[in-house]
């Protein structure tokens, strides 16, 4: 992995049986090791496909995290 990548947000479901959360943790570690900024959030109760219900608790949590990430990473640039 090369450095100089833009900030990344990884949101994973802690109870996902199809895409194991450890893959997200490993991806976050690899990004950090390459010197790229990364935010990793694991929703411990969420299942696979949690983001397909944006009005449910899992989707709402993911949306909140994404909004905060963008506010932190994009707003200063647009300032």
N, C-alpha and C positions, 0 to 999 in steps of 0.2 A: 504494500500500500504506500502511496506517495504522500508526502506532506503538502501543505498549502491548500488542502481541501476546505470548502466552506463548512461552517458549523452544521452538525448533523443532530437530528432528534430521532431517537429510537424509542418507540412505545411498544411494549410487549405485554402479552397476557400471561400472568403467572401460572395459570392452570391450563395453558394451551397444550393439547395432546398431539397437535399436528406440527406446529413450529415451536420446538422446545425453547423455553426462555433462555437456556444456556447459550443458544446461538446468538441471541441479542447481546448477552453479557460478553461473549467472545468478540463479537463485532465491535462493541464499544471499547473493549480493551485494545483491539488492534488499531482502531482509529486514534485512541489516545497515545499508543506507542508510536504512531506515525506523526504525532505532534498536531493532530487535528482536534479542534474542539468538538466535544460530543456531550449531549445530554441523554442519559439513559433513564427511562422510567418503566418500572414493571408494576402493573396493576395486579396485586397478588390474588385477587378473587376472580379475575376475568378469564373467560374461555376464548377459544379461537373464534374469530369473526366478531369480536365485541364491538368493533367500530361500525358495524352495519346497523346498529340501533343507536343513532346519535342522540336520541332523547332519553335513552336509558342511563343508568348510573355509570356504566363503563364508558359509553360513548361520550357522555357529558364530561367525565374526568379526562378522557383523551383530548377532547376539544379544548378544555381549560388549559391543559399542559401545552398544547400546540399554540394557543393564543399567547400564553406567557412566554414561550420560547421565541415566537416571532416578535413580540414586543421588545424582548431583550436584545435579539440579534438584528432585527431590521430597523426598528425605530431609530436607534442611534445613527445608523447609516443615512437614513432619509432626513433626520433631524432638521 
